[in-house]
């Protein structure tokens, strides 16, 4: 699931994705969990890849993968 989450961020680089968008795309609309699930996956991606400065948290919105083009 972390890989799928990272790939969604890569496909939408430099664009904000809401937690709801990530939940819907990755877990499907039937997902009944807490949106903190997304936060946990993003945290693990950041730690594993050293992306603390690449994946930005947008308060009350979601996340954005920031890359220079």
C-alpha positions as CSV (number, residue, x, y, z in Angstrom):
1,X,0.0,0.0,0.0
2,X,2.9,2.4,0.7
3,X,4.1,1.8,-2.9
4,X,0.7,2.6,-4.3
5,X,0.5,5.7,-2.2
6,X,3.9,6.9,-3.4
7,X,3.0,6.2,-7.0
8,X,-0.2,8.3,-6.6
9,X,1.9,11.2,-5.3
10,X,4.4,10.8,-8.1
11,X,1.7,10.8,-10.8
12,X,0.3,14.0,-9.2
13,X,3.7,15.6,-8.4
14,X,3.5,19.3,-7.2
15,X,-0.3,18.9,-6.8
16,X,-2.1,18.8,-3.5
17,X,-3.9,15.5,-2.8
18,X,-6.4,15.4,0.0
19,X,-6.6,12.5,2.4
20,X,-10.0,11.7,1.0
21,X,-8.6,11.5,-2.5
22,X,-5.8,9.1,-1.3
23,X,-8.3,7.0,0.7
24,X,-10.7,6.7,-2.2
25,X,-8.1,5.9,-4.8
26,X,-6.0,3.5,-2.7
27,X,-8.5,1.8,-0.4
28,X,-11.7,2.3,-2.3
29,X,-14.9,4.0,-1.3
30,X,-15.8,1.1,1.0
31,X,-12.9,2.0,3.3
32,X,-14.4,2.7,6.7
33,X,-11.2,3.5,8.6
34,X,-9.7,6.7,10.0
35,X,-7.9,9.1,7.7
36,X,-4.9,8.8,10.0
37,X,-4.2,5.6,8.0
38,X,-2.9,7.9,5.2
39,X,-0.8,9.8,7.7
40,X,0.8,6.6,8.9
41,X,1.6,5.4,5.4
42,X,3.1,8.8,4.4
43,X,5.2,8.8,7.6
44,X,6.7,5.4,6.7
45,X,7.4,6.5,3.1
46,X,9.2,9.6,4.4
47,X,11.3,7.6,6.8
48,X,12.2,4.7,4.4
49,X,13.1,7.1,1.5
50,X,14.4,10.1,3.4
51,X,11.6,12.2,1.8
52,X,11.0,14.4,4.9
53,X,11.6,17.5,2.7
54,X,10.0,16.1,-0.4
55,X,6.5,15.1,0.7
56,X,4.9,18.2,2.3
57,X,2.0,18.1,4.7
58,X,-0.6,20.7,3.8
59,X,-2.5,21.4,7.1
60,X,-6.2,20.5,6.9
61,X,-5.8,19.5,3.2
62,X,-3.4,16.6,2.7
63,X,-0.1,16.1,1.0
64,X,2.0,17.2,-2.0
65,X,5.1,15.6,-3.5
66,X,7.3,18.6,-4.3
67,X,9.8,18.2,-7.1
68,X,11.7,20.6,-9.4
69,X,10.9,20.2,-13.0
